[in-house]
Amino acid sequence: MNTRIDATAILTDARQVAQALREVPLAARVKELRRLLAKLRDQREEVIDRIVAETGKSRTDALVSEVMGTLDYLHWLAGAAPGALCEQRVSTPLALFGKKSRIWHEPLGVVLVITPWNYPLHIALTTIATAFVAGNAVLLKPSEHTPLAGLFEELVADLPWLSQALTVVQGDGSCAQALIEARPDKICFTGSTRTGRRILAQAAPLLIPVELELGGKDAMLVFDDVDLGRTTAGALWGALTNGGQSCTAVERLYVQRGIYDEMVSRLRSGIDALVVNSGDEGDADIGAMTTGFQCDIVERHLDDARAKGAVVHGGGRVSGTHMLRPALVTGMTDDMLLMQEETFGPVLPVLPFTDEADAIRLANNSRFGLSASVWSKDLTRARRVAAALNAGAVSINNVMLTEGNPALPFGGVGESGYGRTKGVQGLLGMTRSKAVLIDKQSRKIEANWFPYTRRKYQLFGELVRGLFGHGLGALIRFARAGITLENTAQKPRQPEDK
Ligand code: NAD
């Protein structure tokens, strides 16, 4: 699809809306978020039909991760925005006595949101809502593989401000490139590391700030004191939910040697019991892959692993469809694609580790660092390991759960990108902090203004000694120097001050 768009005109219109939005009170924007939430809640079955039709994912994945996750986020955002975006008071140092310091969280202007195909509703709507509540106009460029054409416009149709603030621009990567060239005030990109690099390169000379939510190769670390039933169920879900097409899917499962064989055997039975189907009524565990090219990538990774000596249990394509049966893989070596690149499909590679240091070393042996999980009864150990992991998020005794709490920031390290969406950090990322210092109107001349004199220099020296010294003596020195300085500053330069 090579859509021709007039990006300059789109940006000009969006800028006008952004300007108008500056006059819209935060309470009115929050009210629209609550109405959006209600509309999505009430129309969820139609929305799920659309998502399933375009992605092939299982109905439960569409309900829980896409719709429920979005509702949860909107609910949190509507509650948190007034506190996070209001004028913030910060302390003023003693040397600026009598003045007030404030931070205003102002909108950026026009935010360009570029989204992938794996969670086409959730990623788009949560980012749009965050940018909007912060006062921005939003341009959404959804994935050409899951355009959900007309759906976003329909969801916001009754909302006077959000319907104006949001412009959906359909098209492929070239369309996003044209929008970047027209200079939005920020780019929020979620997608592959390869595309993230291109966007950053295009944005750099234009000095456009970019937030990058990229790929992952998440590790799950299982110590030998866990409940095996629960942990096995968690591993299967963490690796295979949404058919493994999640940036935070478990792509490497490391199990402590003492329980490794038992866990592999349980995983094998667990994988065999999973139901693969598309167009289900809520009773399939794994749906279809969204795109044919992603099926090919998954099959290439499995073929490469087999050729290099790994053992693949399960796997294979349901003929004539985009459905892949889940696969459990053992006997991996570092040179396999499965260990180096993001697979993004229903595949669970399992490897053994010996001790805590080994687990940390293996988990950190990746250029990605999105999220991870640590499983152990010993919470002190689990926290120690979590602290040592190079990842933007860690769930302890659960999997992919940090993103289940909208109050927590989301984002990666290394080639998983940078910047944070969600949480107060994500919300403030849609704003520009304006520093404001308020003084009274008076005749007072500040001590540090001209004229500079030898007397004032000496008094400032005293002030510094007092201000950064210790004890009562220092405080008295500071007060004395401060008062004398204030008095001196009100007088013109004296002949002896030359
Ligand atoms: P992708 O990078 O191919 O495409 C993502 C978006 O970028 C699409 O809208 C596409 O049209 C656009 N695009 C393509 N080329 C572009 C260019 N040169 N300039 C600007 N935009 C361009 O990614 P995808 O295949 O749609 O999504 C899968 C990837 O997304 C996986 O790597 C996955 O891990 C990642 N992902 C990350 C997160 C996260 O939050 N970290 C969440 C979901 C998915």
Boltz pocket constraint, residues with backbone or C-beta under 6 A from the ligand:
constraints:
  - pocket:
      binder: B
      contacts: [[A, 114], [A, 115], [A, 116], [A, 117], [A, 118], [A, 119], [A, 123], [A, 141], [A, 142], [A, 143], [A, 144], [A, 171], [A, 172], [A, 173], [A, 174], [A, 176], [A, 177], [A, 190], [A, 191], [A, 192], [A, 193], [A, 194], [A, 195], [A, 196], [A, 198], [A, 199], [A, 212], [A, 213], [A, 214], [A, 215], [A, 216], [A, 246], [A, 247], [A, 342], [A, 344], [A, 370], [A, 412], [A, 416]]
      max_distance: 6.0
